[in-house]
């Protein structure tokens, strides 16, 4: 009788782990940023404070940990006629003219260049939402691991030999 009960509990724990895994794969979409601003791709131009900036490059690569690493480059011509450039990554601050901007990459080919005074609070709220999503995802993986390990330990203890 103990073995049947252990098998039923094992099936229940596997069902819980399977449900958590299915929810991770189907029910949890990562948050996306929706800013009321223009996105720029390679070759696009925009003006800030009378200076025209050109997006010279937008690149994305995957790191060893599976994270995406974004990098972009802006070029412009200063008052003396010399061409200047700056590179930036995800979430970095860039000063264009006298205005601070935060940079966000919605994809590997587009970039938002968001003025601090208008979009910093929205951007910080988005990064907080991303952090919360990561915590929830890690919690579901914890449920999966604990359910499977608990089920295996329960099943192994039910089939241990009885002395006497």
C-alpha positions as CSV (number, residue, x, y, z in Angstrom):
1,X,0.0,0.0,0.0
2,X,2.8,2.4,0.8
3,X,4.3,2.0,-2.7
4,X,1.0,2.8,-4.4
5,X,0.6,5.9,-2.2
6,X,4.2,6.9,-3.0
7,X,3.5,6.4,-6.7
8,X,0.4,8.6,-6.5
9,X,2.3,11.4,-4.7
10,X,5.2,11.0,-7.2
11,X,2.7,11.5,-10.1
12,X,1.2,14.5,-8.3
13,X,4.7,16.1,-7.9
14,X,5.6,15.4,-11.6
15,X,2.3,16.9,-12.6
16,X,3.1,20.1,-10.6
17,X,6.5,20.3,-12.2
18,X,5.1,19.7,-15.7
19,X,2.5,22.4,-15.1
20,X,5.1,24.9,-13.9
21,X,7.3,24.1,-17.0
22,X,4.3,24.5,-19.4
23,X,3.5,27.8,-17.8
24,X,7.1,29.0,-18.2
25,X,7.1,28.0,-21.9
26,X,3.6,29.2,-22.9
27,X,2.1,31.5,-20.3
28,X,5.1,33.8,-19.4
29,X,6.0,36.2,-22.2
30,X,8.9,38.5,-21.4
31,X,8.0,42.2,-21.0
32,X,8.5,44.5,-24.0
33,X,9.2,48.2,-23.9
34,X,6.7,50.5,-25.5
35,X,7.9,54.1,-25.5
36,X,6.2,56.9,-27.3
37,X,9.4,57.7,-29.2
38,X,11.1,56.9,-32.5
39,X,13.3,53.9,-33.0
40,X,16.4,54.2,-35.1
41,X,18.2,51.7,-37.3
42,X,21.6,51.7,-38.9
43,X,21.9,54.8,-41.2
44,X,19.0,56.7,-39.7
45,X,19.5,60.3,-38.7
46,X,18.0,62.5,-36.0
47,X,18.6,66.0,-34.6
48,X,19.3,67.1,-31.0
49,X,20.1,70.7,-30.2
50,X,20.8,71.6,-33.8
51,X,23.3,68.8,-34.4
52,X,22.4,65.9,-36.7
53,X,23.4,62.5,-35.4
54,X,23.7,59.4,-37.6
55,X,23.3,55.8,-36.3
56,X,26.4,54.3,-37.6
57,X,25.8,50.8,-36.3
58,X,23.5,48.7,-34.2
59,X,24.8,45.2,-33.3
60,X,23.6,42.4,-31.1
61,X,25.5,39.3,-30.0
62,X,24.8,36.5,-27.6
63,X,27.1,36.0,-24.6
64,X,28.2,32.7,-23.2
65,X,25.5,32.9,-20.6
66,X,22.8,33.2,-23.2
67,X,22.2,36.9,-22.6
68,X,22.1,39.4,-25.5
69,X,24.8,42.0,-25.6
70,X,23.9,45.1,-27.6
71,X,26.1,47.8,-28.9
72,X,25.5,50.9,-31.0
73,X,27.5,53.8,-32.5
74,X,26.5,57.4,-33.3
75,X,28.5,59.7,-35.5
76,X,28.1,63.5,-36.0
77,X,30.1,66.5,-37.2
78,X,31.0,69.1,-34.7
79,X,31.3,72.9,-35.2
80,X,34.9,72.7,-36.5
81,X,33.9,70.2,-39.1
82,X,35.6,67.2,-37.5
83,X,33.6,64.0,-37.4
84,X,33.1,62.5,-34.0
85,X,31.6,59.2,-32.8
86,X,30.5,57.5,-29.6
87,X,29.6,53.9,-28.8
88,X,27.0,52.8,-26.3
89,X,25.4,49.7,-24.8
90,X,22.0,48.7,-23.4
91,X,20.9,51.1,-20.7
92,X,23.9,53.4,-20.9
93,X,23.7,57.2,-20.7
94,X,24.8,59.2,-23.6
95,X,25.1,63.0,-23.7
96,X,24.0,64.5,-27.0
97,X,24.5,68.3,-27.0
98,X,23.7,69.3,-23.5
99,X,20.9,66.7,-23.0
100,X,21.4,63.3,-21.3
101,X,19.8,60.3,-23.0
102,X,19.3,56.7,-22.0
103,X,19.7,54.0,-24.7
104,X,17.5,51.0,-25.1
105,X,17.6,48.2,-27.8
106,X,14.2,46.6,-28.5
107,X,15.9,44.3,-31.0
108,X,19.3,43.7,-32.6
109,X,18.6,46.2,-35.4
110,X,16.8,49.1,-33.6
111,X,17.6,51.5,-30.8
112,X,15.7,54.0,-28.7
113,X,17.6,57.2,-27.8
114,X,15.4,58.5,-25.0
115,X,15.9,62.0,-23.3
116,X,16.2,61.7,-19.6
117,X,13.7,64.4,-18.8
118,X,10.9,62.7,-20.7
119,X,11.6,58.9,-20.5
120,X,13.9,58.1,-17.6
121,X,11.1,57.1,-15.2
122,X,9.4,55.0,-17.9
123,X,12.7,53.3,-18.7
124,X,13.4,52.5,-15.0
125,X,9.9,51.1,-14.6
126,X,10.5,48.9,-17.6
127,X,13.8,47.6,-16.2
128,X,12.1,46.9,-12.8
129,X,9.4,44.9,-14.7
130,X,12.2,42.9,-16.4
131,X,13.8,42.2,-13.1
132,X,10.5,41.1,-11.6
133,X,10.0,38.8,-14.6
134,X,13.4,37.2,-14.1
135,X,12.6,36.6,-10.4
136,X,9.3,35.0,-11.3
137,X,10.9,32.8,-13.9
138,X,13.6,31.7,-11.4
139,X,10.8,30.9,-8.9
140,X,9.1,28.6,-11.3
141,X,12.3,26.8,-12.1
142,X,12.7,26.4,-8.3
143,X,9.2,24.8,-8.2
144,X,10.2,22.5,-11.0
145,X,13.4,21.4,-9.4
146,X,12.0,20.9,-5.9
147,X,9.0,19.0,-7.2
148,X,11.1,16.6,-9.2
149,X,13.7,16.1,-6.5
150,X,11.0,15.6,-3.9
151,X,9.2,13.1,-6.1
152,X,12.3,11.1,-6.7
153,X,13.2,11.0,-3.0
154,X,9.7,10.0,-2.1
155,X,9.7,7.2,-4.7
156,X,13.1,6.0,-3.7
157,X,12.2,5.9,0.0
158,X,9.0,3.9,-0.8
159,X,11.0,1.2,-2.5
160,X,13.7,0.8,0.1
161,X,13.9,-2.7,1.4
162,X,12.1,-3.4,4.6
163,X,14.1,-5.1,7.4
164,X,12.4,-8.0,9.0
